[in-house]
Structures are given as structure tokens and as C-alpha cells.
Amino acid sequence: MSVRVTASPRVQRITLANGLRVLLQSDSTDPVVSLSLVFEGGSTLDPPGREGLGTLLADTLERGPRGMSFIEFSRVFERLGSNFSSEAGSELSTMHATFLTRHAATGIERIADLLQDPGLRAEDLEVVRQLARSDLQAREEDLDDLAEDLFLEAIALGHPYAKLPHGRRPGIDAVTPPDLRAGYERGFRPDRGHLAIVGDFDEQVLLTLLERRFGTLPNGKDAPAPVPPVSPTQEPRNVLRRFLEKGQVKIIIGGTGLSAKDPDRHSAIAWNHVLGSSSIRSRLGDEIRDRMGLAYSVSSRVLERKAGGFFLVHMGTRPENARRAIEAIRFELNRAAQGVGEEELNDAKSYLTGSFPLRFTTYGRLSRFWSRSSFYEWPDNYLDTYVERISALTREDLARAAARIVPFARVLCACGPLPANLDA
Amino acid sequence: MILTKQSPVERRQLANGLTVITERRGLGPVVFSGIVYRVGSRDEQPGVTGLSHLLEHLMFKGTQRFKKGDVAALVERNGGDLNAFTSEDVTMYYEVFSRDRWKLALEIEAERMQNLRIDPDELEAERQVILEERAMYLDIPQIELGEELVAATFRESPYRWPIIGWEADIQAITRDDLLRHYERFYSPGNAALVVVGDVDGEEVFTEAERYFGEIPNGPPIERRIPREPELRSATRVELRRPGNLAHFQVIVRAPEIRTRDSEALALLANLLSGTRTSRLDLALLETGKASDIQVHFQPKSDPSSFGVGVEVQPGTGIAEIEELVWGELNALVEGPIHDEEMERALNQLEAGQLFSMQSPSNRGFLLGWNEAMGDLSYADAVVDNLKSLTKEELQDTAARTFLREKSGSGILIPQSMQSAEEA
């Protein structure tokens, strides 16, 4: 028996006059309201030579609307005990806020002020640019981050998903205030937005506020073109960076995977659970960590995007073990390509269905889920049918997903004190 | 979503000394169960540092009833999550299950409390895993700097070594060391069970009695923790590492948990860097002199430290950052502290706690931590205590704590800056 997570309360879906999709889930357990607003695009909309624009834009937006300084705007939220953040991801620009119920209307009004007339001031751009440069520098020096960046660039070469949200130095240096304004008009169109609000509020009162303040946000002239589908990895590729002074070699092996809308995505999730996404027990963890003692952590991930997906195995190991670790990962990938055993499948299904309610224990988690669910166009009954979908999976389903992932895991990225035998 | 109503925290003690704490709260059909032991790196000796953390890892490798992998399989098959952490003062193991199977957590933890088995081969494999974990941390130079700074500033306190332990000690710990540590500290009287979520309190007490009631308590634990002598002069640590980003860290001595001074320091930490417009953020981030600021203050069983860490923007000198940080610390001593910034800080702390406590796990950690640290009621009292602090109290605490002549400073000089120096 598994516990259902979504019997109540219902989610109300409304599309405002300007096309903004709104999802409201009212619940009065705690006097808290959480808001998640996402706009399609993210760093895929960064123009050539302006890589990182999405992040600079998100960070500048955090600094307030026209007519209000960064300090004044931030202190509105601080005084209310609220938090507000704005961030660019690889395919979404996101805003997230949490309020005490008694301050929710004020907080939501201030976010509307920002979207109606963002400041995007030159002096604010300089502050966030400076911080973005150091963030890039820190990523260069953290080999886990560096390896993931190099991997994503290699795997999605030429595709908009290869643009890293935090950008690259020349792009960060080149962005101007007019670029921010153009980026805002392109990337924050209400007809490409999804707003989810979960918590303790009166639906009708909130809806009136949203219609008045969010329903009047303008759409610019030209909507951006959709992101093209990702082509499967064809050529094997090694990306190696040698840093002799570090203690560990960071290794990533992977390739293209399945999209967030792929009919096999649940199969891929279950297969990946068996292989290495579980922090509790997985083939990679059992073999490479527990039996061989080669890593503190080794895991695999599926990165789902709307127009494609990626798959990767990530680990760190001391240089004398690097070669052996790579061989072990490849061995496990090839073994998993054959599919999984009946018992492994049943365990994965039990885990994925049983742990499902554990994922929705705060309003913040729920609001993030609903805004993304709307973006990915998952069906209204996604939560209600998730358990049934997972429960119905067969070994053949998982083998089919594996066959669409493992053969394309052709990119090896390794950073650190690489041993000589790694290039061979 | 099935909603649950909140109920007050209930606490009872079994005859064998095990404390049981439960609270019904949360949004979904989810139950967090955790067992916290009053043991951490504070209970170690030089030569066997890292013992508590290594033991925590081995608690996942087998017991009399559960062979290696059995616990993980049981949790996975029941859709749960489990993990553990070791700190200076406590070690906590926890599971999260949906409400229809939460008792599995008690089955697992009762077995682990009494029947650990340490297979020598498993010990060797896990030792290698922990050496990898340590290598991973040391690849981050600011972690290495922090470790060196604490080691140089404390002489006697067990807080001077890292929780994970020194590498040579990790290599040297024996199976007997581990078993002795387990027998001494893993007993009902040295533990508390915390169950939070969609669960009935009476049922929790009944089940706790059923699973743990028969486990005999161990002998009383006597601790002789060395007292840390006063720091009599300023200490300085300098690391040179490859890279481009300089770091500055400063630590001063800070009092133990549940003192008026430690509460004042918690609020002072927030005034310094709790929000985007707090003092250090405006002085260092907004001026482009730094790219990251961390203010660390987690009060512990014994006096420990209050710290500020800064990632320095290229082009800014470390000495300038050091002066700016001390300028802000001294400004808190000299005042004024404004009502408006106090109000913002307190609102942030209070609402932040409410937001965080939506998660049964966060609530369970908070209750377990406070119980193990000596006073469960402190979990819900601390915000009110902070609200009762006056500006004069804050300044008085700041004046007795932010003492430059008795501080430890750590600087990380990146290779790029070394080349500039040489040129």
C-alpha cells in the first residue's frame, strides 16, 4: 500500500488576459505563502557574445524596480521577514518568494512593481557583474563545478543548452544596460510565464490582486523561437584538464538523455535509480564506493530539459585510482545497458512510489513543483497518476530507456591531477 | 495532500534512560524519526581523531540482524530515506518514511543501538572512503585554511581538530577503538529518539517502549573535557595555494550554548551578514571588494568560536579587507545599533524558523539537537530570547568578544597574488 499525496486540496488553474498561467493551491496548515514564478528561456536566450546575460539580468532584477534603490527594495522584504530571489537556469528564469500570510499581499505587490517597471540600472549591473566574475573564477577553481561546465558544453555543443547559466567571461564583460532591457523584454514575457502560489490565502482575493497587477504585464513584439530538439551524442569525446596541485580527479562520463516530456522518462528515472541516483543504495555506490572504496561519493543523474535531456555519472577519486574508476563506471554502464533485474526493479518502484510524498513537505517545494509542471505541460493529474505510472513499469520499459541512454554516454570529462595513463 | 494538525511537543523517558520526543505536525503523510547520541569529535582524544565519524559510517555496514546492505535495501523497498551526520557534540541517524511504515525506523535504530558488527574488510573499505572524503574537502583551500586556523588558535579543546579527523589518525584507528567508542556512547541513556510528522504521540511512546524498552542502559559516561585556556595573543595562519581568489578569515572566542552572550552573538551575526543589506554585505559586497561573506556562529557544549570568512575580489588587498571587517566588528562595539536593523534581523530569524519548520526533518533535527545539547525547550525559546535582547546587551557582548588582540586570522594567498608579489 502506498499513501496518496494529492487527495486534496485541489489546484486552481487560470490563464490571465496576457497569457500568464497561474496555479493556486490553498492550504491553511501554516500561516505561510510561497510563490514560484518561472519564465521560459533562461540562458538559452543569451545572444552570441553575451553568454551570462540571463544571470546578470536575474541578479539585477533582484535589486528592485525603477524609483526604488536596491537597499529600499531589499529592506521591504527583510522587514516583512520574507525572502525573495531571482535566478537564471539553463531553460528557465525563476523568481521565488516566501511570506508570512499577513505580509503576502504586500510582498506580491512589490514583485509586481518590479515586473511592471524593473530598474535595471547601470550601477546595479556593475555590482552584479563584479560578483558574477568572481563566481566564474570560483567555478574554475572548484573542479566539480569546472568538470560539470566542461561536460555540458561538450555534450550540447552548438545547442542553446550548451550555454551555461553563469556564462563565460567575455559574455559577462560585454553585457550593457540596453542588453539587460532587451533581455528582459525577450525573457520575461507573461505569455511564457508560469506562476504558482501555495499556502494560506483566500483564493478570490489573491486572484483579484493577480489579475490587476500581473494580468496587465505587457508582452513584447516578437516571441523567441522554441528551443530545437537536442541531437543524440554521436562522437566519443574526451575533455581533460590537468591541475597537478589538487588531490582528487573529478570524473564525469555521460551523454544525451531523455527530455522532461519523453514517454520513457519514468522508465529512465527508475533505471537511473537502480544505477546511481539513489543516495541509499545503487549499483555505482555498492560497487565503486562500498566494495572498491574508490570514492566518497559516486552518483548518476538525469538532467531533463523540455527539448532534450542529458545523463551523467560524476565522481571524485585520488589520481592513482582514476583509471580504475573510469573502467569501473564504464563496466557498470554497460551492465546497466542490459537492463535491471526483477528484484532491482521492484525495489526501485517501491522507493519511487513510497518516497513520493516525502518530496512535498513544504509550500516552497509545492510551488516550485507546480510552476515547473505547468512549464513542462505535464498533465493536470500528474501527481495523482505518478504512483500508478511508476508501479506499471516493467523490465522491458527500463531496458528500452537504457538503450536510449547508455550508447550515447560517449563524453569523458576529467579534471585534476590526471595520471599519465588517462590519455590512452 | 492530507493535512495534519500540530500538537505540542511531548517528551518522556523510558526506564532505561532513553528520552523519547514526539510532535505531530507537517503537511503530508510523512514521519521523520531520528536518534541522536551525545557523542561527537568532542569525545575523542588526540591520536584517534575522526573516531566518531568513522563509527557513524560503519553503522551502515552491518549489525547482528542486518547484514551489509540490508538496512539500505529495507529503507529503499519502503520508499524511505535515511542518513546520518556527526558533529563536534552529537551524532544523529535519521529516517523519513510515509506514515504507514514509520515504525521501520525504530526497528533499524533499536538494532543499531545494540548489535553493531564491524567486519575488518568493511572497516578497511570505509577507511578508504573517508580518506577520499577528506581529500575532497582539502581540495577546497578555504576549508583547509579554516581547519588550520582553528588548529592554531585552540590548544586544548577537542574542537581544535576536524570532525573527520586528521589523516594519520584515520589511518590508525583500530577496530577495538571503534568498538570501545560504540560500547561507551551508544546506550539508551546517552540517546534521544525524536519522531515528528503525521503520527500519534501515544503510539510513538508505545512503539518506543516496544523496540527500545528492553535494551539495557550502559554505565554512566564520565567526560573530562579539557578546558581551553584564554587566548593571550593574536594568532596568524598563512596558506599559499594555486588559484586566483584570496580569502580572509578571522575567529574570536565565543561562549557555549544557552548563555546570554551566545544569544547576543547569534543576533550580532545576523546584523553583520544575515540579509542582503546587513553591515558586512553593504561594506564588502556592494563596494565590489569581496565576492562572498560567511559569518559562522554555532554555539556548542563548550566555548568555541565566532568567525567571519571573506572571499576577496581580485584587485582588493587582503589587508584592506581585514581592516574593513574589524571596522564593522568595532562599529558594533561602539554603536549605534539601530532599532530598524534589529527589527529586520529579528523578523528574518523568526520567519525563517517558521519557514524551515514546515519540513518535519528540519523540525526533527532542531528538537534532537536541542535535547542532546541539554535543553529541549530551548528549540522554541531561542527566538523569544533573542527578541528580549537590548542594544546595550549586544554592544556589551560585542565589546567582550570582538577582541582583535585575542583573535586568530587566516589568509589564503592565491598563486596569482604570489606572482604579483614576486614581480
Interface residues (C-beta under 8 A of the other chain):
Chain A: M1 S2 V3 R4 V5 T6 A7 S8 P9 D27 T29 D30 P31 V32 F70 I71 S74 R75 E78 R79 L80 G81 S82 N83 T98 L100 E126 V127 Q130 L131 S134 D135 Q137 A138 E140 E141 D142 L143 F243 E245 K246 G247 Q248 S278 S279 I280 R281 D286 R289 D290 R291 M292 G293 L294 A295 Y296 G316 T317 R318 N346 D347 A348 S350 Y351 L352 T353 G354 S355 F356 P357 L358 F360 T361 T362 Y363 G364
Chain B: M1 I2 L3 T4 K5 Q6 G26 L27 G28 P29 V30 K68 G69 A72 A73 V75 E76 R77 N78 G79 G80 D81 L82 N83 V96 F97 S98 R99 D100 R101 E124 A125 E126 R127 Q128 V129 I130 L131 E132 E133 A135 M136 L138 D139 I140 R241 P242 G243 N244 L245 T275 R276 T277 L282 L285 E286 G288 S291 D292 E311 Q313 P314 E340 E343 R344 N347 Q348 E350 A351 G352 L354 F355 Q358 S359 P360 S361
